[in-house]
Amino acid sequence: MADKKRVDTAEEEPKIDAGEIERRFDMMDRRLDNIDSIVSAVVERVMTQPITINLVCPHCGKNVEVALIGNRKPGR
């Protein structure tokens, strides 16, 4: 049999330093904050007035309409 050279997998993996990991966590934190802000805005709007979302199915191409109606209690 021919001699096979052993390839160390640790050498092939890209090295990521602590600064890069911190930067990625900060980016993920900002994205989650943005998603939270968008969801909060939609919920506030739904609670005060109806909202309709129109989507197109990527598989069949049909339009899908989703109506959200909230009911805010008086005094809030």
Residue pairs with C-beta under 8 A, 6 or more apart in sequence:
42 51
43 70
45 51
46 68
46 69
46 70
47 70
47 71
47 72
48 70
48 72
50 67
50 68
50 69
50 70
51 67
51 68
52 65
52 66
52 67
52 68
53 65
53 66
53 67
53 68
54 63
54 64
54 65
54 66
55 63
55 64
55 65
55 66
56 62
56 63
56 64
57 63
57 64
